């Protein structure tokens, strides 16, 4: 299984399973609906009562359970279950079937040196299933659908009948070509109940994404993951849209056009459609990816904004390094902001200052230190010392997390700037990079030296911790998580409290 598929599979939510023994008829139906499909198949052979319970309960089908149970031919088993069950279908996950067929048949044909493309794959084995299964899913009212095709380079056309599944509440699509929505019959492609829509390495034209957003009035979460384009322009509209993730993907524009309830706009390792999805690319000619905030009055969490990759536009104003502060292009609702900056490049430090001025009420600030091969070498300590006060740092910011800290001089200078400018700072977490330039003992010496200087805040707790774990897709999209950027860290090396002129060390 290749890296792209493994990454996409990690984005799938984890399902819990309930098991029970002898129960009443009502509870029996509940149990049957929650059993993994291989267990459901076993219990239906126990008695007619179990068979009736299984048929009367909404179907829950996950084809990976069949594979784990040792079912060699997964597609026929899935086909039988989808056909035999009268519906409704509560949850159907088909993330293994097509991949299994690809392994067993297509690679065998490749060994015989025959040519293969996505069209011939569809004709080889899955043509009948791809024609029949979407109709069954639509006719039997599937509510949750997770549908994966083989990974690239074999992007297959998604059957248009999937757009007839009007009962959907969650839809995950992986490694597909999304169908053209311009010629759909009346009533097709309308999803009145859809709340979560996730595209995993699925190509979708701008117009078709626009259609899905316009046709899903209940949509709360949209995620675009591993997208190399299209879409090129992600224009967000939705009266109930609350969370958007743009993850390891390319686009020319990500715009909150009409999102009155949007709370989170999350980006990670993004770039333009001209890039390679690597924000450490050395090309100066690559056009920036535009991040536009037009209508998002409830936006509370934003990031990671990259000072090199992203061009921030608020309203009709493009934020530049020399943009004068004005209330017309401020976003006062943002409380948690994440930025990615290379502090060895003077233009990025200037842009950092401009970005911060746009968000006057930031309470938690995350800064990830980037490191490219293009340092300008220009000293900017004097620039920071002469900066006019930044409103959020002066009066609002209470928590600062510095990610990927290596101990470079430019990072230490910025750390000192924070200590002397953030008046309300209560907690500072320094997360070390795996590529740290200094030892932990050297870092302790550096921080001890900084504690001898006057700090702006009256009392602040400082922690030095080991490298963080990878940013988790499920955690980031979980609206019950207060701070989606606050991932788990490694070992805590030491901690101290700076209070007035005194420093109390907790770990030595």
N, C-alpha and C positions, 0 to 999 in steps of 0.2 A: 504494500500500500504506500503510495508516494506521499511526499511531505504535504502537498496541497490538500490531499484528501484527509490526512491525519489532522491538519489544522482545522478543516471544515467540520470534521466529526466532533472535535472538541467544543464546537459552538452549539451542539445540540443539547437541549436541556436534559438533565438526569431524571428518570422516572422512578418513583418508588413503587414497590409491589406489596400488596397485602395478601396474606394467606390465612385461611381459616378452615375449620373442620365442618362438622354438621351444623347447619344453620336453618333458619326459617326460609320459606320460599323467597321472601323479599330480600333477605340478606344474602341468600344463595345467588340471586341475580347480581347483587353488588360484587360479591366475591368473584363470580365468573367473569365479570367485566374487567376486573383488575388482575386476573391471572395472566402471566406470560403465555404466549400463544401455544408453546409446546406443552405447558401444564394443562391449559384448557383442553387441548386435544386429548390428553390422557384421561382427564376426569370425565369427558363426555362419553368415554367408553365404559365408565363405571356403572352408569344406570341411566334409564330414560329421564329421570328427574334432573340429572346434571345436564343432559343434552337439551332439555327444554329450557333450563336456566340459561345455558350459553346462548341459545338462539333468541331468547327474550331479552337478553342484556345487550346494551350497546357494545359493538365490537371494538376491542383493543388489540391491534396487530402490530408487532415489531418483527421484521424478518430477520434481524440479527439473532433473536432468540432461537429461531429455527436452525440457523447455522451453528450456534453454540451447542444446540441439542443433537447435532450430528445429522441433520437432514441434508442429504447430498444434493437433491434437486429442489432448490428453494422456490424457483418460479412456479412449478406445478402446484406446490403446496400452498403458496400464496393465492394462486389462481382459484384453487378449490375453496379456500376460506372466504375469499371475496365473493365468490358465486353462491356458496351455500348459506352464508349468513344473510338473513332478510333485512338487516339494518335496524336502527341507524348505526353508522360507524362513528364511534367517539374519537378514536385516534388510530391513524395508520402511518407507520414508518417503513418506508421502502428505501433503505440505504445500502442494501447488500445485494439485492436480486440482480440488478443489471450488471453490477461489478463482477458477480460470480459468473454470469454468462460470458462476460468479456474474458475473464481468466481462462475458462474451460474451452471456449470455442474460438474466439478471435485470435488469441495468441497462437493457437494451434495452426490457424490458417496463415498467420504471419510467418510461421516456421516454414510453410510450404511456398514462401515467397510470392504469395498472391497480394495484390494491392488492396488497401483497406481505406475507406473513408467513413465519415459518420453516417452517410446514407446507406452504405452496404452493411454497416453494423445493424442498423434498424431492420434491414431486410433479413439478416441472417437468423436472428433468434427471437427478438423481442417485438416484432411487428404486430403479432396478434395481441400480445399483452398490452403493448402501448396503445392499441386501438380500443381494447375492451376495458382495461382497468380504469382509465379516467371516467368512462361512462358509468361504470359501477360505483365509483367513488361519488360521482355527482348524483346519481339516482338514489343512492342510499344515504345521502346527507352527511358526508364526512365532515367532522368539526375541526380536527387537527390533522394536518397532512405534512409529512416530512418525506420529500421525494428527491432522491439522488440518482443521477445518471453516472456513467463512467467518467472519471476525471479527464482533464485535457490531455492530448489534443482532440479528443472525441466529444466535443460539445454536440449534444443531440437536440433537435427541435422539441421543445415542450409541447405535448399534445394540446391543442386548443380546447379540448373538452375539459381540461382542468379548470378553465375559466367558467365552467358551468356549476362549479361547486359553491353554490351561494350560501351554504350553511357554515362555511369555514370561519373559525375563530383564530386559528394559528396556521400559518403557511410558511414552511421552510423549503426552498428550492436550491439544489446544488448541482452545478456543472450542466446547465441547460442553456439553450437559446430560447428566450421568451418569445411567445407568438406575437404576431402583428395584431394590434387591437383595432385597427382602423376599419375593418370590415366585419366586425362581430354582429351577430343578429341581436335584435332587441332583447334585453334582459340578461344577456350573457356578458360576463366580465363585471358584474356588479356584486359587491360583497358587503352587505349591510351589517354583518356581524364581525367582520375581520378586525382583530385587535392587534395582532403581531404578524409582521411580514418581514422575512429574512431571506436575502439573496446571497448565496454562497457561490462565488465564482460563476455567476450566471449573467450572461450578456442580455441586456435589456435596453432598447432604444429610449432616448429621452421622452418621446411622445408616449411610449407604453408605460413608463414609470409615472408620467403625469396622469395617464388614464387610471392607473391603479390607485394613486392617491386620491383622485377625484371620485372614484367609485367605491371608496372604503371610508364611509363617514365615521365609523367607530374606531378607526385605526389609532393606536396609542404608541406602538413601538415599530420603528423601521430600522433595519440593519442591512448595510451593504458591505460585504466582506470578500476580500480577495478578488476585487473587481479590477480588471485591466481595461475596462471600457469596451463598449458603451455601458452605462450612460456617461456622457461627457458633461452634461449640465444636470445637477441634482437640485431641482427646484421644489422646495418643501412647502406643501400646502396641506392643511388638515385642521379642522376645528377642535379635534380631540387629541391630536398628536402631541405626545409628552416626551418621548425619548428617541433620538436619532443617533445611530452609530455608523461612522464611515471608517472602515477598519482595513488596513493593509490594501488600500485601493487608490485608483487614479481617477481624476476628473479635472476638468477645467474650472468648474464652479460648484460650490456647495452653498446654497442660498436658502435662508429661512424667509420665504416670501410672504406667507400668510399662515402663521402658526401661533394663534393667540394663547394656547396652553402649553407650548413647548417649554420644558424644564431643563432638558439636557441635550447638548449638541457635542458629541464626543468624536474625536478624530485620533487615529493612531497610525503612524507611518504612512502618510498620504503624500501624494504628489500629483502633478498634472498628467494629462494623457500623453505628454511628450517624454515623461520620465520613466524610470524603471522601478518605481516604488521604493527607492532608497533615498532618504532625505539627506544622506551624506555624499550625494553625488557632487562632483567638483565642477560641473558645468555652470558658468555664469550666464549663459545665453538662454537657459531654460526659463520659459515664462512662468510667473507665479500662479499658484492655484488660488482663485478668488474665493474668499469666505465672506459671504454677504449676510448681514443681519438687517432685514427690512422691517419685519413685524414679528417680534418675539417678546412681548412685554413681560412674560413670566420666566424668561430664561434665567436659570440659577447656576447651572454648571456648564462650563465651556472649556474645551481644550482637547488635545494639545494644539495650541496655536504655535506655529513654527515661524520664527522671525525671518527666516530665509525663504522657506517654501511658500508661505501663505501671504496673500495680499488681503488685508482686512478692509472691508467696506461696511460702514454703518449708515443706514439711510442711503443718501446719495453721496456720501463723503468717503473717499479712499484715504485711509490712514497712512501717512508717510512719516519719515523720521523727523521732518520739520513741521508737521501739522500742529497748528496752535489749538490748545484745548478749548472746547466749546460744549455747552450742555446739549447742543443739537446732535452731537454724535457720541454721547455717552450712553452706556447701558447700565443703569443703576440697579437692575434686578440681579445681576450676576454676583453670587456669593463665593463660589469656588472657581478659581481660574488656574489653568495649567498652561505653561509656556515652555517652549524648547528653544534654547539659545546657545550659540557658540560665542563665549565671552572673549575669545581671542580675535574676533572680527568686529571692528569698531562700528560698522554700519548696523550690525545686529544688536549691539548694545544700545545704539540710538533708537532703533525700532522697538526694543523692549520698553524703553521709557515711554514712547508714544502709545504702545499697546496698554500699558498700565494706566495711563491717564484716561482711557476710555471706560474704565470699570471702577468707579469711585468707591464702591461698597464691598470690595472683595475682602472676605474674612479669612479665607484659607487660600494660600498661594503655593502652587507647585511649580518648581522650576527644574527642568531637566537640562543638564549640561551636555551640549553636543560638542563634538570635536571632529573637525574636518582637516584636510591637508592644505587649507588656504588661509592660515592666520595672517592678518595684516601687520602684526607687530607693533601697531600703534598703541601707545600707553593711554588708557582711558580713565585712570584713577582721578585725574584732575577734572575730566568731564563729569564723573559721578559726583564729585565734591561740589561742583558748581551747579548741579541740577536744582531747579526750583522744586519745592516740595510736591510730591505726588500724593494726591488726596487719600487714596486707599492705604498707602503705607503710613501716612502720617496719623490717620485717625481710625481706621477700620480693621486692618489686618492683624489677626491674633495668632494664626498658625502658619508656619512656613515649612515646606518640605523641599529639600534640595536633593534631587535624584542624580545618580551617575557622577558623584563627586570624586574627582581624581586627585585633587590636591594641586592642580595647576595654579600658578600665581594669579591668573585672571579670575579664577573661581574664589580664591581667598580674598582678593580685593572686593569682589561683590559681596561675599559673606560679611566682611567688615562694614560695608555700606549698609547692609540690612540691620546690623547690630546698632548702628548709629542713627538710623532713620525710622525704624518701625517702632513707633511709640507704644503701641498696645500689644507688642509681641509677648505671647505667653508660652508658646512651645515652638522649638526649632528642632527639626529632625534632619540629620545629614546622612543620606544613604550612599554608602560607598559604591563605586564602580568595581567591576571585576578587573578592570585595567588600572587600578589605583597606582599613582606615581609615588606616593609616600607610604611608609609603613604606618600601622596603627599608632605606634609609639611616637612617630614623627607628627602624626595628626594631633595627638594629645598635646605635644609641645606647641604646635601652632595655635590650638584653641586656648591653651593656657596664656599665651601671649596676648590673644585677643581679649581675654577676660580682664586684663589689666587696664584696658581702655574703657572710657565711660560708655555705657549703653543707654539707648533712648528709653527702653522699657524699665519699669520698676522691678519686675520679677519675671524671669524666663527660665524654663527648663530646656536643656539642650541634650539631645541624644545623638550618639554616633552609632550607626547600625550597619550590618553587612548588606551585601547586594540584595535587592528585592527580587521576588519571584516574578515571573512573567505576568503582564497585565492580563487579567482574566476576562474573557468576553462575557460570560454569564454574570459575573460580578458587576461589570460595567453597565450592563443592561438592566440590572435589578434596581428598580426604583425605591425599594425599601432600604437600600444601602445609602447612607448619608453622603459618603464621599467616594465616588467610583475610582478615583486615582490613588486612594490609600490602600495599596496592595500590601500583602504580607512581606515583611522584611526578614533578613537573616539575623545573625547573632547581634545582640547589643554589646558593644565593646566598652562603652562607658557612658555615664550620664552625670551632668552637674546642673546645679541651680544657681543662676546669677541673680542675686537680690541686692539691689543697691550697690555698695562697694564690696560686698562679700560674695565669695564663691564656695558653694558646698558640693564636694565631689561625692557621687554615689557609688561609682565603680572605679577602681584604680588598677 
